[in-house]
Amino acid sequence: MISVITICYNAEREIGWTVESVLSQSYKNIDYIIVDGGSVDSTLNEIEIVTKKYPTRNVKIISEPDKGIYDAMNKGIKRASGDWVCMMNAGDRFANNEVLANVFSKPIPANISFLYSDFYKATSFGRYFIVPTHCNEDSRTLVHQSVIYRKNLHERFGYYIVTPKIIISDYLFFLQIPVEETMKVDTVIAKYEGGGVSETGSWCKQQGLCANVVFRHGSFWTLYIDFLKWRLKHSIPLRWREWFRIKLLCLQTKIPSS
């Protein structure tokens, strides 16, 4: 069984399509947990509208104040009954209705505890482009929407760190997973909307680069150079960068339009 966890707060505009993407999966062995931070808009009503369409699905809804994103994730993990965990937060979606069926269609080696894939990311003008990911000893380019992992990893490496000062708790957790326990799957797992706290300003990037140095994925000099590259890239308007990536990739990859 896989436990899919969605965290949300005042997400009335996007929560519906996220819940729909989970409950419409053809894979039936799903334990679905929605952790709402005590929304004061119509988020819970939108959740109810969608879940009523799937009365046979196992859905748990928690709605109460929390201490932030990672506190909400930890609440969901602690309520999870599946052997595997996937985070699919408000605004994000599975790439299609067959994702989980495809991922679990073949036996997963016993030594593998962490699955990941490339993902589709939304542009500011409604198109998507594919973002390649990798996980090796030198670097890891991952987002939690494109990851499925064994729940017992939290018994070995702890839960997500909850503090306002750290906004990369998921990445810190991922960095602890031994590379030999990871496996990239051919199925694209998620469509990622972006625009969250991790993409606001440069603080997330700075924390990520510092974490890479701590985990020996680079030196202080590479940290400095990589941050300068990042600043240079982000001096280019977002729409220009997105347009360029689409032009570069769409000739090689079929990009979904919605």
Phi, psi and omega in degrees: 000144175246137174260118175261130184242128175242124174253147184204160173200121182047055185243041186299331184281330186244347186295328183301312183289333176292310179299318179299319183293331178282309186288340179271004175299137179290336177291127189265339187274064184242133171253113187253126182237124177249122181247107180259137184275022182088047183302145178251004174259207184263024180306311182295325177295318179296321177298316181298320180301316182285315184296331178297337179284346183231067186295340182270354180281147178272102183238128175247132180240124176245126178227108181194157178300148178225181182259019178124183186304310187285332173296318178296318178299316180298321177301316180296317180298319182291337177268353185289139178249357180276161175284333180245154181230140174222131177265123177225089191275168185307128181100341180259160184216156167293150184297327176198180185284352183254008186304303184293324177298319179290318181298319184260017180285339179241149178300138178262126182307144184298333182276356181265126181237359188216113179253143177211166181209171168294168179214159175268133177242138181284144173268172178287352180241023168091354176268169178236148171228154183273138180248113179292144177235159174207162181214102180220186184291337184270325182199162178222122178246094188225152165232149189293339178293335182258024183234139171229127185220161180289135182300329184291354173297331179289336175289330181273323189239005177084175179270178179293138180292132181248104175198141180299338184282340183245122180243018178233034184301324179294318180294321177298322177294314181299322182297339181278344184286126178301136183302324182293348177263003181259154178209130176274132180258154182287332182286125174289123188277314194229157166249117190253123183282332181072188177083008181279188183299330182290345181252009179264117181071198184249001186297320179297316179299317179298316179296319180297317179295319177297320178297323178299321179294316179300320181268015174062039173260014179170170179256176176298325179292317179293326176301312182297314181294317180297323179290322177297320177299316180298316180296321179296315180298319183279000170281346176275134180307141184306314182298325177294316179297317180295316180300317181296317181295320179295315179298325182287323189260333188292340176289336182257336188229139176284117184259127177292147182269349180208000000 
